Structures are given as structure tokens and as C-alpha cells.
Amino acid sequence: MNAGAEPVDFVKVMRSDASPADLVDLWGQMLPAESIELCLCGSELDDVVVTIAWFRQRDGLEYVWRFVV
């Protein structure tokens, strides 16, 4: 969920357990309060690492959030 007050651009999700063809999932722009679900169905939750990256319009910097389940 975009909990911020401004849209975020070029949102992408990367999963460590994805095949090369599915390594990056591009979500595009997310508006404030917009949410998207990420299904980890079939994943070995002890082994998967999820990385979400996005750009903020205000500063043009890329932000990255990496986590394990």
C-alpha cells in the first residue's frame, strides 16, 4: 500500500525465488492509498526474499525495501 501523500512511480517487485522470466513484476505508478497484493503462493516462505523499489516525484531518488517473510 502506498501510505504516503504523493504518488510513487515505476514501482517494481523482485522475488528471489522467481524464474528469470518472472524475476521483475512492474506495477507502474501507485497513487496514495492504492494497494496491490503480492501472492507468494507456492513459494518456500523461509527462503524467499522480496524487494520493492520505487521513485518519488519530489526528489527523483529510488527507494528500496527488501524483506524476508
N, C-alpha and C positions, 0 to 999 in steps of 0.2 A: 504494500500500500504506500502510495506517495502521501506521507503525513505532513509534507511541507506546504507552504502557502503559495508556491510557484510551480509551474510545470517543470518537469525534468525531461531531457532529450536523449535520444539514442540509447535507451535502456536496453541492456543485453544481459542474458543469463548464461553462465557456463557451468557445466556439471562435469566433475572428474570421471564419472562412470559412463559418459555418453560415447557413442560411436563417433568416429571422425566426421561423419555426415551430419550428426546432430549435436556437435560439440557446443555450438553457439546458437541460442534462441534469441532472435531480435524482437523486442517488444515495441520499439519506437518511442514516441513521446507518451508520457503519463501525466495527466492533469492532477491537480490537488484532489485528494480523497479518492482517486481512482485506484483500484486494486486488481491484481491478476493472480490467479492461483498457479502454483508450480506443483505439478504432480511428480512425486518421487516413486510412483508405483513401479514395482519390480526392481527397485534399487536396493542394494545392501546398505542399509542406513548407517551401519558402523564404518563404512568405507567411503561414502560419498562426500565430496567437498563441493559446495555451491558458491559461486562467485557472481555477484550482481554489480554491474557497473553502469554509471550514468553521468551525464553532463548537466551542470546547472547553467542556465542562461545568464545569470548575474555575473559570474566570473569566468565561464568557459572552461573551468577545470573539470577533469574526470575524477569522479569519486568511485571508490570500490569498497564493497562489503563482502568479505569472504567468511564463510562459516561452515561448521560441520553440524550434523544433526545429532 
